[in-house]
Amino acid sequence: MKEGYWFFGALIFFHFGRLLYLYYQKKRSDKVDEEIADYRYERYLEMRDETFALKPEDLSIVIPNDKETAFALAMEIHASDVLQTVVAFSDGKVWAFNSKNTRKNIGDSDTVDLSSAAIEAVATAQYHFARMKRKNTNDLLPGYIKFHILTNLDTYSVGGMITEILHDSSEWSELVTKAFKVTDELGNAAQNKPMKRVYTKIAVKRSKPANF
């Protein structure tokens, strides 16, 4: 009889131990997911800061005179749990990066339609930065969209709720149209020819994203 008790006791202990192990594995998996999310978010912020620190000469872009001139237009969107940025440059290059990947995709400036869309978008930006706020590159809130114009002298930004900025009556409708033309051509280029992917190795950081 005692052997029967020992048997059932061992069986219960085994199942209890198995449940503890599965719980441990689940918590460990959740922790890894959280660390990966933090890593990607931190890398996104680094690429974002790198973009705002750019000067025309860093990209071998020549500003023809001393007049303040736009050389880049960045569109940043925080939709759902993803932050996405597309940057068009006056030389026709395009960068794209988001908080789901740890890389920066660089559109080939030899892609004629993409290059033309980028150049046109930055040319349009020249007529809009005077109405924007200087040094307003703070983190984006969920459901918001923001445009940043980089000039040879400063950075200008404007943003708001996606539904407001993208509305037909928005005062920024021209800028929106040009920027989304770039994203459309970027998608077309990606289907026809893979973009150059730039990977960067960094240490995993544990901080929790503020607006995620």
C-alpha positions as CSV (number, residue, x, y, z in Angstrom):
1,M,0.0,0.0,0.0
2,K,2.8,2.3,0.9
3,E,4.4,1.7,-2.5
4,G,1.2,2.9,-4.1
5,Y,1.3,6.2,-2.1
6,W,4.9,6.6,-3.1
7,F,4.1,6.0,-6.8
8,F,1.2,8.6,-6.8
9,G,3.3,11.0,-4.8
10,A,6.1,10.7,-7.3
11,L,3.7,11.2,-10.2
12,I,2.2,14.3,-8.6
13,F,5.7,15.7,-8.0
14,F,6.7,14.9,-11.6
15,H,3.7,16.8,-13.0
16,F,4.2,19.7,-10.6
17,G,7.8,19.9,-11.6
18,R,6.8,19.8,-15.3
19,L,4.4,22.7,-14.8
20,L,7.1,24.7,-13.0
21,Y,9.5,24.0,-15.9
22,L,6.9,25.1,-18.5
23,Y,6.2,28.3,-16.5
24,Y,9.9,29.0,-16.3
25,Q,10.3,28.5,-20.1
26,K,7.3,30.8,-20.7
27,K,8.7,33.6,-18.5
28,R,12.1,33.1,-20.1
29,S,10.6,33.4,-23.6
30,D,8.6,36.5,-22.6
31,K,11.8,38.1,-21.3
32,V,13.7,37.3,-24.5
33,D,10.9,38.9,-26.5
34,E,11.0,42.0,-24.4
35,E,14.8,42.3,-24.7
36,I,14.5,41.9,-28.5
37,A,11.8,44.6,-28.7
38,D,14.0,46.9,-26.6
39,Y,17.0,46.2,-28.8
40,R,15.1,47.0,-32.0
41,Y,13.6,50.1,-30.5
42,E,16.9,51.4,-29.2
43,R,18.5,50.8,-32.6
44,Y,15.6,52.6,-34.3
45,L,16.3,55.6,-32.1
46,E,20.0,55.5,-32.9
47,M,19.3,55.5,-36.7
48,R,16.8,58.3,-36.1
49,D,19.5,60.4,-34.3
50,E,22.0,59.6,-37.0
51,T,19.6,61.0,-39.6
52,F,19.0,64.3,-37.7
53,A,22.7,64.8,-37.2
54,L,23.4,64.7,-40.9
55,K,25.0,67.5,-42.8
56,P,24.9,67.9,-46.6
57,E,28.7,67.3,-46.8
58,D,28.3,63.9,-45.0
59,L,26.5,62.7,-48.1
60,S,28.6,64.7,-50.6
61,I,25.6,66.9,-51.4
62,V,26.7,70.3,-52.5
63,I,24.5,73.3,-51.5
64,P,24.9,75.7,-54.4
65,N,24.9,79.0,-52.4
66,D,24.7,80.4,-48.9
67,K,20.9,80.4,-48.9
68,E,19.2,78.0,-46.5
69,T,18.4,74.9,-48.6
70,A,16.6,71.7,-47.8
71,F,18.6,68.6,-48.6
72,A,16.4,65.9,-47.0
73,L,12.8,65.2,-46.1
74,A,11.9,62.5,-43.5
75,M,8.5,61.1,-43.0
76,E,8.0,59.3,-39.7
77,I,4.8,57.3,-38.8
78,H,3.9,55.6,-35.5
79,A,1.1,53.2,-36.5
80,S,0.1,50.3,-34.2
81,D,3.3,49.1,-32.6
82,V,5.7,50.0,-35.4
83,L,7.7,53.2,-35.9
84,Q,8.6,53.7,-39.6
85,T,10.8,56.4,-41.2
86,V,11.5,57.1,-44.8
87,V,14.1,59.7,-45.7
88,A,14.4,61.3,-49.2
89,F,17.6,63.2,-50.1
90,S,18.1,65.8,-52.7
91,D,20.6,63.6,-54.6
92,G,17.9,61.0,-55.2
93,K,18.9,58.5,-52.5
94,V,16.3,57.1,-50.1
95,W,16.7,55.5,-46.6
96,A,14.1,53.5,-44.8
97,F,14.2,52.0,-41.3
98,N,11.7,50.9,-38.7
99,S,11.5,49.6,-35.1
100,K,10.9,46.0,-36.2
101,N,14.3,45.5,-37.9
102,T,17.8,46.4,-36.9
103,R,18.9,47.6,-40.3
104,K,18.6,50.6,-42.6
105,N,17.5,49.9,-46.2
106,I,19.0,52.2,-48.8
107,G,17.2,52.8,-52.0
108,D,19.4,52.7,-55.1
109,S,19.6,56.2,-56.6
110,D,20.0,54.6,-60.0
111,T,16.3,53.6,-59.8
112,V,15.0,56.4,-62.0
113,D,11.4,56.7,-60.7
114,L,12.5,56.4,-57.0
115,S,15.3,59.0,-57.5
116,S,13.0,61.4,-59.3
117,A,10.4,61.1,-56.6
118,A,13.0,61.8,-53.9
119,I,14.4,64.8,-55.6
120,E,10.9,66.2,-56.2
121,A,9.9,65.7,-52.6
122,V,12.9,67.6,-51.3
123,A,12.4,70.4,-53.8
124,T,8.8,70.7,-52.5
125,A,10.1,70.7,-48.9
126,Q,12.0,73.9,-49.7
127,Y,8.7,75.8,-49.7
128,H,7.5,74.4,-46.4
129,F,10.2,74.4,-43.7
130,A,9.7,78.1,-43.0
131,R,6.3,77.3,-41.5
132,M,7.6,74.5,-39.2
133,K,9.1,74.4,-35.8
134,R,12.9,74.3,-35.3
135,K,14.4,71.4,-33.3
136,N,11.1,69.7,-32.7
137,T,12.3,66.1,-33.2
138,N,11.0,64.7,-30.0
139,D,9.8,61.1,-29.9
140,L,6.6,60.3,-31.9
141,L,3.4,59.4,-30.2
142,P,1.3,56.4,-31.3
143,G,-1.2,57.3,-34.1
144,Y,0.9,60.3,-35.1
145,I,2.8,61.2,-38.2
146,K,5.6,63.7,-38.5
147,F,7.6,65.4,-41.2
148,H,11.2,66.6,-40.7
149,I,13.0,68.8,-43.2
150,L,16.8,69.0,-42.9
151,T,18.5,72.1,-44.3
152,N,22.1,73.1,-44.3
153,L,21.4,75.3,-41.2
154,D,18.8,73.5,-39.1
155,T,16.0,70.9,-38.8
156,Y,12.3,71.7,-39.0
157,S,9.4,69.5,-38.0
158,V,5.6,69.4,-38.1
159,G,3.3,66.6,-36.9
160,G,0.0,65.6,-35.6
161,M,-2.6,62.8,-35.7
162,I,-2.3,60.7,-38.8
163,T,-6.0,61.3,-39.7
164,E,-5.5,65.1,-39.4
165,I,-2.3,65.4,-41.4
166,L,-3.4,63.1,-44.1
167,H,-6.8,64.7,-44.6
168,D,-7.4,66.3,-48.0
169,S,-7.9,69.7,-46.4
170,S,-4.6,69.6,-44.5
171,E,-2.3,72.5,-45.2
172,W,0.5,69.9,-45.6
173,S,-1.3,67.9,-48.3
174,E,1.3,68.8,-51.0
175,L,4.1,67.5,-48.7
176,V,2.2,64.4,-47.9
177,T,1.6,63.6,-51.5
178,K,5.2,64.0,-52.4
179,A,6.4,61.9,-49.5
180,F,4.0,59.1,-50.1
181,K,5.1,59.1,-53.8
182,V,8.5,58.3,-52.5
183,T,7.2,55.4,-50.4
184,D,5.3,54.0,-53.4
185,E,8.3,54.1,-55.6
186,L,10.4,52.6,-52.8
187,G,8.0,49.6,-52.7
188,N,8.1,49.3,-56.5
189,A,11.9,49.3,-56.4
190,A,12.1,46.7,-53.7
191,Q,10.0,44.3,-55.8
192,N,12.2,44.8,-58.9
193,K,15.6,45.0,-57.2
194,P,16.6,44.2,-53.6
195,M,17.7,47.3,-51.6
196,K,21.1,47.5,-49.9
197,R,20.7,46.5,-46.3
198,V,23.1,47.9,-43.7
199,Y,23.3,45.9,-40.5
200,T,24.8,47.3,-37.3
201,K,25.8,45.3,-34.2
202,I,25.1,46.9,-30.9
203,A,24.8,45.7,-27.3
204,V,21.3,44.7,-26.2
205,K,19.7,47.4,-24.0
206,R,17.1,46.7,-21.4
207,S,15.1,49.9,-21.2
208,K,11.4,49.8,-21.9
209,P,10.2,52.0,-24.9
210,A,8.4,55.0,-23.5
211,N,5.6,55.2,-26.0
212,F,5.4,51.5,-27.1
